Amino acid sequence: MTDTTNRHDVIIIGTGAGGGTLARRLAPSGKRILLLERGDFVPREKENWDPRAVNLEGRYQARETWRTVDGEALHPHTNYGVGGNTKMYGAALFRLRREDFGELRHHGGVSPAWPISYDDLEPYYREAERLYHVHGQRGEDPTDPGSPEPYPHPPVSHEPRLAQLSEDLAHQGLRPFHTPLGIMLDERNRRASRCIRCGTCDGYPCLVGGKSDAQTCAVDPALEYPNVMLLVNAKVTRLETSHSGREVTRVIVEREGQREEHSASVVVVSAGAINSAALLLRSASDRHPAGLANGSGVVGRHYMGHVNSVQMAISRCPNPTVFQKTLSVNDWYLGDDAFPHPMGHVSFVGKLDAVTLRGGAPPLVPGFTLELMARHSLDFWLTSEDLPDPENRVTLDRDGNVVLAYRPNNEEAHRQLTARLKASMGRQRTCPIHGRDCHRGLFARSLYVGQRIPLAGVAHQNGTIRFGRDPATSALDPSCKAHELDNLYVVDASFFPSSGAVNPALTVMANALRVGDHLLDRLR
C-alpha cells in the first residue's frame, strides 16, 4: 500500500462536466486540489474521426460489463477519460426550462419540484455558457427561460438544407431556433477557429480541440495552477469514514496495480450518476449499513436517462449537410391544445453515415442501401422526460458490479412528439436542391425510420443521489452536500430530482459553479 504523503484540501472524483468544472472554479483559490480520474487522456489519433473505430468497434468506450436485473450482460456506452463523457458529446448545451424547476404534471405522472429555482441557477448558467463558449440566439426558442445577457457567441449558421427546413417549419407556424452549441468557432474569422464544422463532432472526440469539452475548457486550465494535481487511471473503489460516520476520512484508490489512500477536508463525487451511486453503495459500513449517505434509502434509486430516439426522415431530396446539429424545435416541449402535457424536445444528431447505420441495421441489408439512406436522410434526435421511479435504480451484485434496473415510463409523450414531427415533415415545401416537391407523398408512405436508444445508452444518466430539503426523501441538501456527512458533496447529474427533456450537461456545469462558490466560502 502507498500512503498519501500530503493531505489535500479537496479531492474531486471524476473530471467530466461536474468534476472538471468544479476544479476550474476552485483552482485559483490556492487550495490543494486532487483530481482522480478513472481513465486516461483520450489519445489524439486519426481514429478520433473514424466512424468504424468509434461507432462500430467502440474504441473509446468503457471496457466493462454491467448487468440488467435479469442477469443479462450490459455493455454501457460510456467513456472513462479526462473530460468524462463530454469528450464524446455533441456539445448541445441547453438550459432546463423555467417550468422544469417546479412541479410539472405529465401524461405519465408528476415531475417533482427542485429545492432551488431557475433564478437561483440563472447566473451560473450564464457563467457556464461563457466558460464553454456557447453559441446561440436568445429569445428564438419559444420556451427560452430568459436571461439578462445574450449568448457569449452568435448562433452557428445553418447549411442550406437545414436553412430551408427552418423556413418550412416557420411557414407552418412553428418556431425553430438555432441549437445552443459549445464549440470553438468564429464564422467571421475561420482562421481563428479551432472548429472546422466537420461531420465527426457528435459522438466523437475532437481531433483539433474545437469542441468545448470539460478537459479543454476546465481541466486543462485548472492544471495550469500549481496547487491542482491530476491522477489518471485512478479508480476509486471505496470511501471510508471516521468512527462517528460523519466525515469521509479516506479515499481508497486502485492505480497501476497498487492500493492508495488519499484524504482531504472535502471530498466531491462526480463519477457519473450510475458510478457515483455505485461508489456510495460500495462504501457501506457499520455506521452506514445501506451505503454512504443513504439513510433515506434513495441512493441508486430514481435513475433517469430520458426517453430518447433517433428518427430518420428519408426523402427523394438529398441532404448534403456536413455539420447538422444547428436546428432545434421546442414548440411541443410543454404540450399543445390536442395533448396538454409536456412532450419534449426535437433537435438533430450529427449527420449519420453508412458505416454508423451498419451498427443498427440487419446484417443482410446491402451497403449501397445504407449509403443511399445516409445521403437522403435528416437525422433527428427526440427527447422526452422520463419520471423518477424509485424502482428504476442502480444496485450491486455480490461482486460489487453495477446492476441497472430500468422500465421506461411517460412513453405516450414520446409517441405524441414523434407523431407531430412526422406530420410536420409531411408538410414540407419546395426542395432547395431540386427546386421541386421532393417530400409530399413520400413521407405519407412512411419513409421514416426510428430507433429508441437502448438501456446501454447512458449519456443522459441522472437522478440517483437526489438533492432536497428533507433528509427522509433525499440524499443531498440544496448545496449538494450529503445530509449525513459533513464533508461529502456530489456534483454530477446524480443530484437531479427530475430530468427535464434536454441534455443535462449545461445544468451540471452551472451547478458545479454554484457548489464551487459554496465550497470557496467554506474553505476560507
C-alpha positions in Angstrom: 0.0 0.0 0.0 1.2 3.5 -0.8 0.1 6.1 1.7 -0.6 9.7 0.8 2.3 12.0 1.7 0.1 15.2 1.8 -3.4 15.8 2.9 -5.4 17.7 0.3 -8.0 20.4 0.8 -10.3 19.0 -1.8 -10.5 15.7 -3.6 -12.7 15.6 -6.8 -13.6 12.1 -8.1 -14.2 12.5 -11.9 -13.2 15.1 -14.4 -16.4 15.5 -16.6 -19.0 18.2 -16.7 -19.3 18.3 -13.0 -15.9 17.5 -11.6 -13.9 19.2 -14.3 -16.0 22.4 -14.0 -15.7 22.4 -10.2 -11.9 22.0 -10.4 -11.7 25.1 -12.7 -13.8 27.1 -10.3 -11.6 26.1 -7.2 -8.2 26.3 -8.9 -7.5 30.0 -8.4 -8.2 29.7 -4.6 -4.7 28.2 -3.9 -6.3 25.3 -2.1 -4.6 21.9 -2.7 -6.9 20.1 -5.1 -6.5 16.5 -6.2 -8.4 15.2 -9.3 -8.9 11.5 -9.5 -9.8 10.2 -13.0 -10.6 6.5 -13.6 -9.5 6.7 -17.2 -6.6 8.4 -19.1 -6.4 11.2 -21.6 -8.2 10.3 -24.8 -5.3 9.8 -27.3 -5.1 12.3 -30.2 -5.1 10.0 -33.2 -6.6 9.6 -36.6 -9.1 7.1 -35.2 -10.8 10.1 -33.4 -12.7 10.8 -36.6 -13.1 7.2 -37.9 -16.8 6.1 -37.7 -15.8 2.4 -37.8 -13.4 2.7 -34.9 -15.7 5.0 -32.9 -19.2 3.7 -33.6 -18.7 0.0 -34.6 -15.7 -1.0 -32.6 -16.3 1.3 -29.6 -12.7 2.3 -29.5 -13.2 4.8 -26.7 -16.0 3.1 -24.7 -15.6 1.7 -21.2 -14.4 -1.9 -21.2 -16.6 -3.3 -18.6 -19.8 -5.2 -18.2 -22.8 -4.3 -16.1 -25.9 -6.4 -15.7 -29.6 -6.0 -16.0 -31.9 -7.2 -13.2 -32.5 -10.3 -15.4 -28.7 -11.1 -15.3 -28.2 -10.1 -19.0 -24.8 -8.5 -19.9 -25.0 -4.8 -20.4 -22.1 -3.0 -22.2 -22.6 0.6 -21.3 -22.0 3.3 -24.0 -20.0 5.4 -21.6 -16.4 6.8 -21.6 -13.8 6.9 -18.9 -11.2 9.6 -19.5 -10.2 13.1 -18.7 -13.2 15.2 -19.6 -15.6 12.3 -19.0 -18.5 11.9 -21.4 -18.1 15.4 -22.6 -15.2 14.2 -24.8 -17.8 12.4 -26.9 -20.9 14.6 -26.5 -22.5 16.7 -29.3 -22.0 19.9 -27.2 -25.7 20.9 -27.4 -25.8 23.0 -24.2 -29.3 23.7 -23.2 -30.7 25.3 -20.0 -33.5 23.5 -18.3 -36.8 25.4 -18.9 -38.1 27.6 -16.0 -41.0 25.2 -15.7 -38.7 22.2 -15.1 -37.7 23.6 -11.7 -41.3 23.4 -10.4 -43.8 20.5 -10.1 -44.9 19.6 -13.6 -47.8 17.3 -14.4 -47.1 14.9 -17.3 -49.3 12.3 -19.0 -47.5 9.6 -17.1 -47.3 11.3 -13.7 -45.8 14.2 -11.9 -42.3 15.5 -12.2 -41.3 16.9 -8.7 -40.1 20.4 -7.9 -36.4 21.2 -7.3 -35.3 22.7 -3.9 -33.8 25.6 -5.9 -35.4 27.8 -8.6 -34.3 28.7 -12.1 -33.5 32.2 -10.8 -31.0 30.6 -8.3 -29.2 28.9 -11.1 -29.5 31.5 -13.8 -26.3 33.5 -13.0 -24.4 30.2 -13.1 -25.9 29.2 -16.4 -24.6 32.5 -17.8 -21.1 31.8 -16.4 -21.2 28.2 -17.7 -22.1 29.4 -21.2 -19.1 31.7 -21.2 -16.8 29.0 -19.9 -18.0 26.6 -22.5 -18.2 29.1 -25.4 -21.8 28.6 -26.2 -23.2 29.9 -29.4 -26.9 30.8 -29.7 -29.6 33.4 -30.1 -31.6 34.4 -27.0 -35.3 34.6 -27.5 -35.7 32.4 -30.6 -36.7 29.4 -28.5 -40.4 29.7 -27.6 -39.6 28.0 -24.2 -36.5 30.1 -23.5 -36.4 30.6 -19.7 -34.9 34.0 -20.1 -31.6 35.7 -19.3 -30.5 39.3 -18.9 -27.5 38.7 -21.2 -27.1 37.4 -24.8 -25.2 34.2 -25.5 -21.5 34.7 -25.5 -21.2 34.0 -29.2 -23.6 34.3 -32.2 -25.6 31.2 -33.3 -23.9 28.7 -35.6 -25.3 29.2 -39.1 -27.4 26.5 -40.9 -26.2 24.8 -44.0 -28.7 25.2 -47.0 -30.7 22.0 -46.4 -31.4 22.9 -42.7 -31.9 26.6 -43.5 -34.7 25.5 -45.9 -36.1 23.2 -43.3 -36.1 26.0 -40.7 -38.1 28.2 -43.2 -40.6 25.5 -43.9 -41.2 24.8 -40.2 -41.7 28.5 -39.6 -44.1 28.6 -42.5 -46.2 26.0 -40.6 -46.4 28.3 -37.6 -43.6 26.6 -35.6 -40.7 28.5 -34.1 -37.5 26.6 -34.9 -34.3 28.0 -33.4 -30.6 27.7 -33.5 -29.3 24.9 -31.2 -27.0 26.4 -28.5 -23.7 24.8 -29.2 -20.4 24.7 -27.3 -17.7 24.8 -30.0 -14.6 26.9 -30.6 -15.9 28.6 -33.8 -15.7 32.1 -35.2 -17.6 32.1 -38.5 -16.4 35.7 -39.2 -12.8 34.6 -38.9 -12.4 30.9 -39.8 -8.6 31.2 -39.5 -9.0 31.9 -35.8 -11.4 29.0 -35.2 -10.4 25.6 -33.9 -13.7 24.1 -35.0 -13.8 23.2 -38.7 -17.5 22.2 -38.8 -16.7 18.6 -39.6 -19.1 15.7 -39.7 -17.5 13.9 -36.7 -18.4 16.0 -33.8 -21.4 14.3 -32.2 -20.2 11.1 -30.6 -16.5 11.5 -31.5 -13.6 13.0 -29.6 -12.4 16.2 -31.3 -9.1 15.8 -33.1 -8.4 19.5 -33.4 -9.6 20.6 -29.9 -12.6 22.5 -31.4 -15.3 21.1 -29.1 -16.0 22.7 -25.7 -15.5 19.6 -23.6 -14.6 19.6 -19.9 -10.9 18.7 -20.5 -10.4 21.6 -22.9 -12.4 24.3 -21.1 -12.0 23.3 -17.5 -9.4 20.6 -16.6 -6.5 21.8 -18.7 -6.9 25.4 -17.4 -7.1 24.2 -13.8 -3.9 22.2 -14.2 -2.0 25.4 -15.0 -2.3 26.2 -11.3 0.5 24.6 -9.2 -2.0 23.7 -6.4 -4.0 21.3 -8.7 -2.9 17.7 -9.3 -4.4 15.1 -11.5 -4.0 11.3 -11.2 -5.2 9.3 -14.2 -6.0 5.6 -14.3 -7.0 6.0 -10.7 -10.2 4.0 -9.9 -11.8 5.0 -6.6 -13.1 1.8 -5.0 -14.4 3.0 -1.7 -14.9 5.9 0.7 -14.2 5.3 4.4 -15.4 7.5 7.2 -14.4 8.4 10.7 -15.6 6.4 13.7 -18.6 8.7 14.1 -19.5 8.2 10.4 -19.9 12.0 10.0 -17.0 12.6 7.6 -15.1 10.9 4.8 -11.5 10.4 6.0 -10.0 8.1 3.3 -10.5 7.7 -0.4 -9.3 4.3 -1.5 -7.8 4.2 -5.0 -6.6 1.4 -7.3 -3.8 2.8 -9.5 -1.3 0.9 -11.6 -2.0 -2.3 -9.6 -1.4 -0.6 -6.3 -3.8 0.4 -3.5 -3.5 4.0 -2.4 -5.2 6.1 0.3 -5.9 9.8 -0.1 -7.6 12.2 2.3 -9.0 15.7 2.2 -11.1 18.2 4.1 -13.7 18.0 1.4 -14.5 15.0 -0.9 -16.6 15.6 -4.0 -18.0 12.7 -6.0 -18.6 13.3 -9.7 -18.2 9.9 -11.4 -21.5 9.9 -13.3 -24.9 9.2 -11.9 -24.5 5.4 -12.2 -21.0 5.0 -10.9 -21.4 7.7 -8.2 -24.3 5.8 -6.8 -22.4 2.5 -7.0 -19.4 4.0 -5.2 -21.6 5.2 -2.3 -23.3 1.8 -2.1 -19.9 0.0 -2.1 -18.8 2.2 0.8 -21.3 0.7 3.2 -20.0 0.4 6.8 -21.3 -0.2 10.3 -22.2 3.5 10.5 -23.7 3.5 7.0 -25.0 -0.1 6.5 -27.1 0.7 3.4 -24.3 2.7 1.8 -22.8 6.1 2.3 -25.3 9.0 2.6 -28.1 6.5 2.3 -30.1 6.8 5.5 -33.1 7.8 3.3 -32.7 4.8 1.1 -32.7 6.9 -2.1 -29.1 6.3 -3.2 -29.2 4.5 -6.5 -33.0 5.0 -6.9 -34.9 7.3 -9.3 -32.5 6.6 -12.2 -33.5 8.6 -15.3 -31.9 8.8 -18.7 -34.7 10.3 -20.8 -36.9 8.7 -23.4 -34.6 9.2 -26.4 -34.9 8.1 -30.0 -33.2 8.9 -33.4 -35.7 9.4 -36.2 -34.5 9.4 -39.8 -36.7 11.2 -42.3 -35.7 9.9 -45.8 -36.8 11.7 -48.9 -36.0 11.9 -52.6 -34.2 15.1 -51.8 -30.5 14.6 -50.8 -29.1 16.1 -47.6 -25.5 17.1 -48.2 -25.3 18.8 -44.8 -22.0 18.2 -43.0 -22.5 19.8 -39.6 -26.1 19.0 -38.9 -26.6 19.9 -35.2 -27.7 23.6 -35.7 -31.5 23.4 -35.6 -34.0 22.6 -32.8 -37.7 22.7 -32.2 -39.3 23.1 -28.7 -42.9 24.0 -29.7 -44.2 20.8 -28.2 -41.9 20.9 -25.1 -44.8 21.8 -22.7 -47.7 20.4 -24.8 -50.3 21.7 -27.2 -54.1 22.0 -27.4 -54.5 18.4 -28.5 -52.2 16.9 -25.9 -51.9 19.3 -22.9 -48.9 17.6 -21.4 -45.2 18.0 -21.9 -43.9 16.1 -24.9 -40.3 17.1 -25.2 -37.6 18.4 -27.5 -36.6 17.9 -31.1 -33.1 18.6 -32.5 -30.5 16.8 -34.7 -27.8 14.2 -34.2 -24.6 14.5 -36.2 -25.1 13.5 -39.8 -25.4 9.8 -40.0 -23.2 7.8 -42.4 -23.5 4.3 -43.9 -20.8 2.9 -41.5 -22.7 4.1 -38.5 -26.0 2.9 -39.8 -24.5 -0.6 -40.3 -24.3 -0.8 -36.5 -28.0 -0.9 -36.1 -29.0 -2.5 -39.4 -29.9 -6.1 -40.1 -26.8 -8.0 -41.4 -28.3 -8.7 -44.8 -29.0 -5.0 -45.7 -26.6 -4.2 -48.6 -24.1 -1.4 -48.2 -25.5 0.6 -51.1 -28.9 0.8 -49.4 -27.3 2.2 -46.3 -25.3 4.7 -48.4 -28.5 5.8 -50.2 -30.3 6.2 -46.9 -27.5 8.3 -45.4 -27.3 10.6 -48.4 -31.0 11.3 -48.2 -31.8 11.4 -44.5 -32.5 14.2 -42.0 -31.4 12.7 -38.7 -33.5 13.9 -35.7 -32.9 13.4 -32.0 -36.1 13.3 -29.9 -36.0 13.6 -26.1 -39.0 13.3 -23.7 -38.8 13.4 -20.0 -38.9 10.2 -18.0 -40.2 10.4 -14.5 -38.3 9.5 -11.3 -39.4 5.9 -10.4 -37.8 4.5 -7.2 -37.7 1.1 -8.8 -35.5 2.4 -11.7 -32.3 2.0 -9.9 -28.6 1.2 -9.6 -27.7 -1.7 -7.3 -24.7 -4.0 -6.9 -24.2 -7.7 -7.4 -22.3 -9.9 -4.9 -19.0 -8.9 -6.6 -19.8 -5.2 -6.3 -20.5 -4.8 -10.1 -23.2 -2.4 -11.4 -26.8 -3.8 -11.9 -29.1 -1.4 -13.7 -32.9 -1.8 -13.5 -35.0 0.5 -15.7 -38.5 0.3 -17.0 -39.5 3.2 -19.4 -42.3 5.5 -18.4 -44.1 8.5 -19.8 -43.9 6.9 -23.2 -47.1 8.3 -24.6 -45.5 11.8 -24.5 -42.7 10.4 -26.8 -45.2 8.8 -29.2 -47.1 12.2 -29.4 -43.8 14.0 -30.0 -42.8 11.6 -32.8 -46.2 11.9 -34.4 -46.0 15.7 -34.5 -42.6 15.6 -36.1 -43.7 13.1 -38.7 -46.8 15.2 -39.5 -44.7 18.3 -39.8 -42.2 16.7 -42.1 -45.1 15.6 -44.3 -45.9 19.2 -44.9 -42.6 20.3 -46.3 -42.4 22.6 -49.3 -40.1 23.0 -52.2 -36.8 21.2 -52.2 -33.9 23.7 -52.1 -31.8 21.4 -54.3 -34.1 20.2 -56.9 -36.5 23.2 -56.9 -39.5 20.9 -56.7 -41.6 19.0 -54.2 -39.5 16.0 -53.1 -41.4 15.4 -49.9 -45.1 15.3 -50.1 -46.3 11.8 -50.6 -43.0 10.2 -49.8 -43.3 10.9 -46.1 -47.0 9.8 -46.3 -45.7 6.4 -47.4 -43.8 6.2 -44.2 -40.2 6.5 -45.4 -39.4 7.3 -41.9 -37.1 5.1 -39.8 -36.9 5.4 -36.0 -34.9 3.7 -33.3 -35.2 4.1 -29.5 -31.9 4.5 -27.6 -31.4 1.2 -25.6 -30.6 0.9 -21.9 -26.9 0.8 -22.7 -27.1 4.4 -24.0 -26.5 6.1 -20.7 -25.3 9.5 -21.9 -28.1 11.4 -20.1 -27.9 9.5 -16.8 -29.1 11.4 -13.8 -31.1 11.3 -10.6 -29.6 8.6 -8.4 -28.5 10.7 -5.5 -31.2 13.4 -5.5 -30.9 16.6 -3.6 -33.7 18.1 -1.5 -34.6 19.8 1.8 -35.9 16.7 3.6 -33.3 14.1 4.7 -36.0 11.5 4.7 -36.6 11.7 1.0 -33.2 12.9 -0.4 -29.5 12.2 0.0 -28.1 15.7 -0.5 -29.1 19.1 0.8 -29.6 22.1 -1.6 -25.9 22.8 -1.7 -25.3 19.2 -2.9 -23.7 18.1 0.5 -24.7 14.8 1.9 -27.3 15.2 4.7 -25.5 12.7 6.8 -21.9 13.7 6.2 -20.1 16.9 6.9 -17.6 16.9 4.0 -19.1 14.8 1.2 -20.6 16.5 -1.9 -21.9 15.3 -5.3 -21.8 17.5 -8.4 -22.6 15.2 -11.4 -26.2 14.8 -12.6 -26.9 12.4 -9.7 -28.4 15.4 -7.8 -31.3 15.9 -10.3 -34.7 15.2 -8.7 -36.2 15.4 -12.2 -34.7 15.2 -15.7 -36.4 17.7 -17.9 -36.2 17.0 -21.6 -32.9 18.5 -22.7 -29.3 17.4 -22.4 -28.3 17.7 -18.7 -24.7 18.8 -19.4 -25.1 22.6 -19.0 -27.1 22.2 -15.9 -24.4 20.0 -14.4 -21.8 22.6 -15.3 -23.8 25.5 -13.9 -24.5 23.7 -10.7 -20.8 22.8 -10.3 -20.0 26.5 -10.4 -22.8 27.1 -7.8 -21.4 24.4 -5.5 -17.9 25.8 -6.2 -18.9 29.2 -4.7 -20.3 27.4 -1.6 -17.0 25.5 -1.2 -14.9 28.6 -1.6 -16.8 30.2 1.3 -16.4 27.0 3.3 -12.7 26.7 2.6 -12.0 30.3 3.6 
